[in-house]
Amino acid sequence: MKITREEVRHVARLARLDLDDDTLDTMAGQLAGILEYMDTLNRVDTEGVAPTAHAVSLTTPLRDDQRRPHLDREAALANAPERDEESFLVPRVIG
């Protein structure tokens, strides 16, 4: 499938991107390549293949929560670059 420079320009405008002519040509070629590859994938026979999100089965190994004593405040603050008596001190992010 061929994608035109005008189609790329339109999508760039929607994304509020200002692309020069060379970049428009490059992007048109790259997008055309992606669409051709998708066309190839569409021709693959997937009859009887269950939909999957991953090629291999993934699980997240989690352990049961266990109650433990909390970390002592002095130990928690021991390596803080800046602190006061009870808290970490961090740079202000909202002015």
C-alpha positions in Angstrom: 0.0 0.0 0.0 1.4 3.4 -1.0 1.0 6.2 1.4 1.2 9.7 0.0 3.2 12.7 1.2 -0.2 14.5 1.7 -1.5 11.8 4.0 1.7 12.0 6.0 1.4 15.8 6.1 -2.2 15.4 7.3 -1.3 13.0 10.1 1.6 15.3 11.1 -0.7 18.2 11.2 -3.1 16.3 13.5 -0.2 15.4 15.7 0.9 19.0 15.7 4.2 18.1 14.1 6.0 20.5 11.7 7.9 18.2 9.3 10.1 19.4 6.5 9.8 18.0 2.9 12.7 15.5 3.4 11.2 14.2 6.6 7.7 13.9 4.9 9.3 11.7 2.2 11.2 9.6 4.7 8.1 9.1 6.8 6.0 8.2 3.8 8.4 5.5 2.8 8.7 4.1 6.3 4.9 4.1 6.8 4.4 2.4 3.5 6.9 -0.3 4.6 5.0 -0.8 7.8 1.7 -1.1 5.9 3.2 -3.6 3.5 4.4 -5.8 6.4 1.0 -5.6 8.0 -0.5 -6.8 4.6 1.9 -9.8 4.7 0.8 -10.6 8.3 -2.9 -10.4 7.2 -2.2 -13.2 4.6 -0.9 -15.6 7.3 -3.3 -18.5 8.0 -4.3 -18.2 11.6 -7.3 -20.6 11.5 -7.5 -22.5 14.8 -4.9 -20.3 16.5 -6.0 -18.8 19.8 -5.5 -15.1 20.2 -2.5 -14.3 22.4 -0.9 -11.2 23.9 2.6 -12.9 24.1 4.3 -15.6 22.2 5.1 -17.4 25.5 3.1 -17.8 28.6 4.0 -15.1 31.2 3.2 -15.1 34.9 4.1 -12.7 37.6 5.6 -14.5 40.5 4.1 -13.0 43.6 4.4 -14.0 47.2 1.7 -13.8 49.9 1.8 -10.6 51.9 3.4 -11.1 55.3 3.2 -8.9 58.3 6.6 -7.7 59.4 7.8 -4.9 61.7 8.1 -1.6 60.0 11.5 0.0 59.3 12.8 2.2 62.0 12.7 5.9 61.0 16.4 6.5 61.7 17.3 3.5 59.5 14.9 4.7 56.7 16.5 8.2 56.8 20.1 7.0 57.2 21.2 7.4 53.6 18.9 10.4 52.7 20.9 13.1 50.9 18.8 15.7 52.8 16.5 15.3 55.7 15.2 16.8 58.9 14.3 15.0 62.1 11.4 13.1 60.6 11.3 13.4 56.8 13.2 13.2 53.5 13.8 16.7 52.1 13.4 17.0 48.4 13.6 19.9 45.9 10.3 21.8 45.4 8.6 20.9 42.2 5.6 23.2 42.1 6.4 26.9 42.5 
